[in-house]
């Protein structure tokens, strides 16, 4: 009989694969499929046609609808330029912490999900259990929607999804939606001494960035509604985190590129925010073209993540609360794949070990205590599915 690895042994194996979003995750998927296959568990994969990446999903227990789904992502953020004190692709235990890229976000939970699937399979559970491990979560949750779609004709439909993003084992029932756009302002170069005859892409792009500041000021000044008041901050935010452009200090910039991201509270329309941004872009573009007609602004959608709406007596939330004993209400401002599962007709909740403050950090870690709490959680889940 194939060896049954501990959660820590599985996490060590997963962390050893450098699955940064810009690179392939296929060796990790191969390992997962091989390990589950050794235990007689049939796996399925969705392969991204545009890259060397795949999602993997599986079902154990009775072949019927109503499974609990444990969902995580396999990709991690880069370590470039970060001052790591240990090898980021090796799990190192010291001072009550497991260090390594992805230990917290979120290969620790992935390991627990894989462990639970194998244990549930051998235990002969009465209610089915599924896992769904996606790719490209870190660049906008773009890998989950095709995975969820691919699951539908292959597996019986699950009903309750637990997305194991680090929540300190709290049952998180809501998060903001997110949408992002790459913006390319195309100006016209002249010597800066004649700047009135050119179109400085950076300076016109700044008008759009200032619009983002204005929207944030307006949103923060409005009294929040009941749902928005649950979040921190309690309003929709508009953010620009990267910008590049220009050739030299004495030339009007021909190009300016930046990313505009919206984090939208549940109940507000992401499409309406996109429309408002496009309207402002059209106004700025008209100002540019009044100087040089061939200038323009291009907007390219980058990601679109639906909000996770708190559910009335939601099955997934009730299950997570029963397993953790957490009776408080929790929401977060970051986005996850939970909203995408909910949009596809699943009840969804976020509940996983680790502190989100450690995600993406140098010397990322999950505490041993949190990892053990996650292990206790999936142990209780497997026992409940078998009862």
C-alpha positions in Angstrom: 0.0 0.0 0.0 1.2 3.5 -0.8 2.6 5.6 2.1 0.2 8.1 3.6 2.1 11.3 4.1 1.6 13.7 7.0 0.3 17.2 6.2 3.8 18.5 7.0 5.4 16.1 4.5 2.9 17.1 1.9 3.6 20.8 2.5 7.3 20.2 2.2 6.7 18.6 -1.2 4.5 21.4 -2.4 6.7 24.2 -1.3 9.7 22.6 -3.1 8.0 23.4 -6.4 8.7 27.1 -7.4 5.3 27.8 -8.8 5.6 31.5 -9.2 2.7 32.7 -11.3 4.9 33.7 -14.2 6.2 30.1 -14.4 4.7 26.6 -14.9 3.0 24.7 -12.1 2.8 21.4 -14.0 5.5 19.6 -12.0 3.4 20.3 -8.9 0.2 19.1 -10.6 2.0 16.0 -11.7 3.1 15.3 -8.1 -0.4 15.8 -6.8 -1.9 13.5 -9.4 0.8 10.9 -8.8 0.3 10.9 -5.0 -3.5 10.7 -5.2 -3.3 8.1 -7.9 -1.1 6.0 -5.7 -4.0 5.9 -3.3 -6.6 4.9 -5.9 -8.0 8.4 -6.3 -8.9 9.5 -9.8 -7.9 13.0 -10.6 -8.8 15.4 -13.4 -7.0 18.5 -14.7 -7.8 21.6 -16.6 -4.9 22.7 -18.7 -4.6 26.4 -19.6 -4.3 26.6 -23.4 -2.2 29.7 -23.2 0.5 28.6 -20.7 2.2 25.7 -19.1 -0.2 25.6 -16.2 -3.1 23.5 -15.0 -5.7 23.1 -12.3 -6.3 19.7 -10.6 -9.5 18.5 -9.0 -10.8 15.2 -7.5 -13.8 13.6 -5.8 -13.9 10.8 -3.1 -16.8 9.2 -1.4 -20.3 8.5 -2.8 -20.7 9.5 -6.4 -23.4 12.0 -5.7 -24.0 15.8 -5.5 -23.6 17.8 -2.3 -19.8 17.4 -1.7 -17.8 19.6 0.5 -15.1 21.2 -1.7 -11.7 22.2 -0.3 -10.3 24.9 -2.6 -6.8 26.4 -2.8 -4.4 27.9 -5.4 -1.0 26.4 -6.3 0.8 29.6 -7.5 2.9 31.9 -5.3 4.3 35.3 -5.6 8.0 35.9 -6.6 10.8 36.1 -4.1 12.9 38.4 -6.3 14.6 41.1 -4.3 13.3 39.9 -1.0 15.8 39.4 1.9 15.1 35.8 2.7 17.1 34.2 5.6 16.3 30.7 4.5 15.8 28.9 1.2 12.2 30.0 0.2 11.6 26.7 -1.5 12.3 24.6 1.5 10.2 24.4 4.6 12.4 25.3 7.5 11.1 25.0 11.1 12.4 27.3 13.7 11.0 29.1 16.8 7.5 27.6 16.3 7.2 28.6 12.7 7.4 26.9 9.3 9.2 29.2 6.9 8.9 29.0 3.1 7.3 30.6 0.1 3.6 29.5 0.2 3.6 28.0 3.6 0.9 30.6 4.6 -0.5 31.6 1.1 -1.5 28.9 0.6 0.3 25.6 0.2 -0.2 24.9 3.9 -3.9 24.6 3.3 -3.4 22.8 0.0 -1.4 20.2 1.9 -4.2 19.8 4.5 -6.7 19.4 1.7 -4.7 16.7 0.0 -4.2 14.9 3.3 -8.0 15.1 4.0 -8.9 13.7 0.6 -6.7 10.7 1.1 -7.9 10.1 4.7 -11.5 10.5 3.6 -11.0 8.0 0.7 -9.6 5.4 3.1 -12.2 6.1 5.7 -15.2 5.4 3.4 -17.0 8.6 4.1 -20.8 8.9 3.6 -20.8 12.4 2.2 -18.4 13.2 -0.6 -15.4 15.4 -0.4 -13.7 17.2 -3.3 -10.5 19.2 -3.7 -10.0 21.9 -6.4 -6.5 23.4 -6.8 -6.2 26.3 -9.2 -3.5 28.4 -10.8 -2.9 32.2 -11.4 -4.8 33.3 -8.3 -2.0 35.7 -7.5 -2.5 37.6 -10.8 -6.2 38.2 -10.4 -7.9 34.8 -9.7 -7.9 34.1 -13.5 -7.4 30.4 -13.2 -10.4 29.5 -11.1 -13.3 30.3 -13.5 -12.1 27.8 -16.2 -11.4 25.2 -13.5 -14.9 25.6 -12.0 -16.4 25.3 -15.4 -14.3 22.2 -16.2 -15.5 20.6 -13.0 -19.2 20.7 -13.8 -19.4 17.9 -16.5 -16.8 15.7 -14.7 -17.7 15.7 -11.0 -21.0 15.6 -9.2 -21.8 19.2 -8.2 -20.5 20.1 -4.7 -22.6 22.4 -2.5 -20.3 23.9 0.1 -16.8 25.3 -0.7 -14.2 26.1 1.9 -11.5 28.4 0.4 -8.5 28.0 2.6 -6.9 31.4 2.3 -5.2 32.4 5.5 -7.9 33.7 7.9 -6.5 32.5 11.2 -9.1 29.8 11.1 -11.9 32.3 11.2 -15.0 31.8 9.1 -15.0 34.8 6.7 -18.3 35.2 4.9 -17.6 38.2 2.7 -15.0 40.0 0.7 -14.8 42.9 -1.7 -14.9 42.3 -5.5 -12.0 43.4 -7.6 -11.5 44.5 -11.2 -8.3 45.9 -12.8 -7.3 47.6 -16.0 -4.0 48.2 -17.7 -4.0 51.7 -19.0 -1.7 52.9 -21.8 -1.6 56.6 -22.5 0.0 57.3 -25.9 1.2 60.8 -26.3 3.4 62.8 -28.7 7.0 63.6 -28.2 8.5 67.1 -28.6 11.3 68.9 -26.8 10.1 69.9 -23.4 10.8 73.6 -24.2 8.0 73.3 -26.7 5.7 71.2 -24.5 2.6 73.0 -25.6 2.9 71.4 -29.0 3.3 67.9 -27.6 1.2 65.6 -25.5 3.0 64.4 -22.4 1.6 61.0 -21.7 2.7 61.0 -18.0 1.1 64.3 -17.3 -2.2 63.3 -18.9 -2.0 60.0 -17.2 -1.7 61.9 -14.0 -5.2 63.3 -14.6 -6.5 59.8 -14.4 -4.5 59.0 -11.3 -5.8 62.1 -9.7 -9.3 61.0 -10.6 -8.6 57.9 -8.5 -7.6 60.1 -5.6 -10.8 62.1 -6.0 -13.0 58.9 -6.0 -11.3 57.6 -2.9 -11.9 61.0 -1.1 -15.6 61.0 -2.2 -16.1 57.4 -1.2 -14.5 57.8 2.2 -16.6 60.9 2.9 -20.0 59.1 2.3 -21.6 57.3 5.3 -21.3 53.5 4.6 -24.2 51.3 4.2 -24.8 48.3 6.4 -22.7 45.9 4.2 -19.9 48.4 3.5 -19.6 49.2 7.2 -18.4 45.6 7.8 -15.2 46.2 5.8 -12.0 48.0 6.5 -11.9 50.4 4.8 -15.7 50.7 4.6 -15.9 51.9 1.0 -14.8 51.0 -2.6 -11.2 51.9 -3.3 -9.4 52.9 -6.5 -5.6 52.2 -6.6 -2.6 52.7 -8.8 0.3 50.7 -7.7 2.7 50.7 -10.7 3.6 53.2 -13.3 6.2 53.6 -16.1 6.8 55.9 -19.0 8.9 58.6 -20.6 12.3 58.7 -22.4 14.2 61.7 -20.9 13.6 64.6 -18.5 13.6 67.1 -21.4 11.2 65.2 -23.8 7.4 65.1 -23.4 6.6 61.5 -22.6 5.3 59.5 -25.6 4.1 56.6 -23.4 2.8 56.1 -19.9 1.5 52.8 -18.6 -0.1 52.1 -15.2 -2.6 49.7 -13.7 -5.8 50.9 -12.1 -7.5 48.5 -9.6 -10.9 48.7 -8.0 -11.9 46.9 -4.8 -15.6 47.1 -4.7 -17.8 46.5 -1.7 -20.6 43.9 -2.2 -23.7 45.5 -3.4 -22.0 48.0 -5.6 -21.7 47.4 -9.4 -18.2 46.7 -10.7 -19.4 47.4 -14.2 -20.6 50.8 -13.1 -17.2 51.6 -11.8 -15.6 50.5 -15.0 -18.1 52.8 -16.9 -17.1 55.8 -14.7 -13.4 55.2 -15.4 -13.9 54.8 -19.1 -15.9 58.1 -19.1 -13.1 59.9 -17.4 -10.6 58.3 -19.9 -12.7 59.6 -22.8 -12.6 63.1 -21.3 -8.8 63.0 -20.9 -8.3 61.5 -24.4 -10.4 64.3 -25.9 -8.1 66.9 -24.3 -5.0 65.1 -25.8 -6.5 64.8 -29.2 -7.4 68.5 -29.2 -3.6 69.0 -29.3 -2.5 66.1 -31.4 -5.3 64.1 -33.0 -3.4 60.8 -33.3 -2.8 60.4 -29.5 -5.1 58.1 -27.5 -5.6 56.0 -24.4 -6.0 52.2 -24.5 -7.6 50.3 -21.6 -7.1 46.5 -21.3 -9.0 44.5 -18.7 -6.6 42.6 -16.5 -8.8 40.7 -14.0 -12.3 40.6 -12.7 -13.1 39.0 -9.3 -16.7 39.0 -8.0 -17.3 39.9 -4.4 -18.2 37.2 -1.9 -21.6 38.1 -0.5 -22.5 37.1 3.0 -25.1 34.4 2.7 -28.3 34.1 4.7 -27.8 30.8 6.7 -25.1 29.8 4.2 -24.2 26.1 4.2 -20.5 26.7 3.9 -20.3 29.3 6.6 -22.4 27.1 9.0 -20.1 24.2 8.3 -16.9 26.2 9.0 -18.5 27.7 12.2 -19.4 24.2 13.4 -15.9 22.9 12.8 -14.1 25.9 14.3 -16.5 27.1 17.0 -16.2 30.6 15.5 -19.5 32.5 16.0 -18.3 36.0 15.1 -18.9 37.7 11.7 -15.9 38.4 9.6 -15.2 40.0 6.2 -12.0 40.9 4.4 -11.1 43.5 1.8 -8.9 41.3 -0.3 -10.4 39.1 -3.1 -10.4 35.3 -3.4 -11.8 32.6 -5.5 -14.7 32.2 -3.1 -16.7 34.8 -4.9 -16.1 32.9 -8.2 -17.4 29.7 -6.6 -20.4 31.6 -5.2 -21.1 33.1 -8.6 -21.1 29.5 -10.0 -23.9 28.4 -7.6 -21.9 27.1 -4.6 -22.2 28.2 -1.0 -18.8 29.5 -0.1 -16.7 30.6 2.8 -13.1 31.5 3.5 -11.4 29.6 6.3 -7.8 28.6 6.5 -4.7 28.6 8.7 -2.2 31.4 8.9 -2.2 35.2 9.1 -2.8 37.1 5.8 -0.2 39.6 7.1 2.5 37.0 6.3 1.3 36.5 2.7 3.8 37.7 0.0 6.4 38.7 2.7 10.1 37.8 2.8 10.6 35.0 5.3 6.9 34.0 4.8 5.8 31.6 7.5 2.8 29.8 9.1 3.1 29.2 12.8 3.2 25.6 13.9 0.2 26.2 16.1 -1.9 27.6 13.1 -0.9 24.6 10.9 -1.9 22.2 13.7 -5.2 24.1 14.0 -5.8 23.6 10.3 -5.0 19.9 10.7 -7.5 19.6 13.5 -10.1 21.4 11.3 -9.8 18.9 8.4 -9.7 16.0 10.9 -13.0 17.1 12.3 -14.3 17.5 8.7 -13.4 14.0 7.7 -14.9 12.6 10.8 -18.2 14.5 10.2 -18.3 13.3 6.6 -18.1 9.8 7.8 -20.7 10.0 10.5 
